[in-house]
Amino acid sequence: MSDDEKYMRMALDEAQKALERDEVPIGAVIVCRGRIVGRGHNLTETLTDVTAHAEMQAITAASETLGGKYLTDCTLYVTVEPCLMCAGALGWSQITRVVFGASDDKRGYHTFCESPFHKHTEVVGGILADECATLMKQFFKTKR
């Protein structure tokens, strides 16, 4: 198993935590030099806060762990393509890599612009995409 798959599985574990809270099941993990420095899952319903996305929770946790606002030398693993808000925050953080599972053709950043990330950020999509997408589809199937 590659490191990308290993850490995406951890992001899927975070997504499962969101699902258990009846939140949209998106999870995120931030890794810096082989160490997990931040985790998060959607908490928008729990906190009644539209900005409480998994990525934002993980960014805050990583910044606290590292003691600074920049996430250079870090990789974010997130189960679904970041929205424009999260992608913008990741751009401001100067994160080195963003790895996502499933694409989001309705609200993913790519529907609004080519790349809101820092110019040196590497973006990789499609890691465990089927598993990530299935979790989302199952959640929304129960809501309809």
C-alpha positions in Angstrom: 0.0 0.0 0.0 1.4 3.4 -0.9 1.6 6.3 1.6 -1.1 8.1 -0.3 -3.5 5.1 0.1 -2.5 4.7 3.8 -3.2 8.3 4.7 -6.4 8.4 2.5 -7.7 5.4 4.6 -7.1 7.6 7.7 -9.1 10.4 6.0 -11.8 7.8 5.3 -11.8 7.0 9.0 -12.4 10.7 9.7 -15.2 10.7 7.2 -16.8 7.8 9.0 -16.8 9.9 12.2 -18.7 12.6 10.3 -21.2 10.1 9.1 -21.8 8.8 12.6 -22.7 12.4 13.6 -25.1 12.7 10.6 -22.7 15.1 8.9 -21.7 15.0 5.2 -19.0 12.3 5.4 -15.8 14.1 4.4 -12.6 13.5 6.3 -9.2 15.0 6.2 -5.7 14.3 7.5 -2.6 16.5 7.3 0.8 14.8 7.3 4.1 16.6 7.8 7.4 14.6 7.3 5.6 11.3 8.0 3.7 12.5 11.1 0.0 13.3 11.3 -0.2 16.9 12.5 -3.9 17.5 11.9 -7.2 15.7 11.5 -10.7 16.8 10.8 -14.2 15.9 9.6 -17.2 17.9 8.6 -18.8 19.6 11.6 -21.0 22.1 9.8 -24.3 20.8 11.4 -22.8 20.2 14.8 -21.3 23.6 15.1 -23.9 25.4 12.9 -21.0 26.9 11.0 -20.8 26.7 7.2 -17.0 27.0 7.4 -16.6 23.9 9.6 -15.5 21.7 6.7 -13.1 18.8 7.2 -10.2 20.6 5.6 -10.7 23.7 7.7 -10.7 21.6 10.9 -7.5 19.8 9.8 -5.8 23.1 8.9 -6.5 24.6 12.3 -5.3 21.5 14.1 -2.1 21.3 12.0 -1.4 25.0 12.5 -1.8 24.5 16.3 0.4 21.4 16.3 3.2 23.1 14.2 2.9 26.4 15.9 2.5 28.5 12.7 0.1 29.3 9.9 2.2 27.9 7.0 1.9 24.2 6.2 5.0 23.9 4.0 6.3 20.3 3.8 2.8 19.1 4.6 0.3 17.0 2.6 -3.5 17.2 3.0 -5.4 14.0 2.4 -9.1 14.6 1.9 -11.8 12.2 0.8 -13.5 14.7 -1.6 -12.1 17.5 -3.8 -11.9 20.7 -1.7 -14.5 23.4 -2.3 -13.3 26.8 -3.4 -13.3 28.1 0.3 -11.1 25.2 1.5 -8.9 25.4 -1.6 -8.3 29.1 -0.9 -7.4 28.5 2.7 -5.0 25.7 1.6 -3.5 28.2 -0.9 -3.0 30.7 1.9 -1.4 28.0 4.1 1.2 27.3 1.3 0.6 23.5 1.8 3.0 21.5 -0.4 0.6 18.8 -1.5 -3.2 18.2 -1.7 -4.4 14.6 -2.3 -8.1 14.0 -2.7 -10.2 11.0 -3.3 -13.5 11.7 -5.2 -14.0 14.7 -7.5 -16.9 17.0 -6.8 -18.4 18.2 -10.0 -21.0 20.4 -8.2 -19.0 22.2 -5.6 -15.3 21.3 -6.1 -12.8 24.1 -6.7 -12.3 23.0 -10.3 -15.9 24.1 -11.2 -14.9 27.7 -10.4 -11.3 28.1 -11.4 -8.3 26.1 -12.5 -6.2 26.3 -9.3 -6.6 28.5 -6.2 -3.7 26.8 -4.6 -0.2 28.2 -4.0 1.8 28.1 -7.2 4.1 25.3 -5.8 1.3 23.1 -4.5 1.1 19.7 -6.1 -2.5 18.3 -6.5 -3.3 14.6 -6.9 -6.8 13.4 -7.3 -8.4 10.0 -7.5 -6.8 8.2 -4.6 -9.4 5.6 -3.4 -11.9 7.6 -5.4 -14.5 4.8 -5.6 -14.5 4.3 -1.8 -14.7 8.0 -1.1 -17.5 8.5 -3.7 -19.5 5.5 -2.4 -19.6 6.9 1.1 -21.0 10.2 -0.2 -23.5 8.5 -2.4 -24.8 6.3 0.4 -25.1 9.3 2.7 -27.2 11.4 0.2 -29.3 8.3 -0.7 -30.5 8.2 2.9 -31.4 11.9 2.7 -33.6 11.7 -0.3 
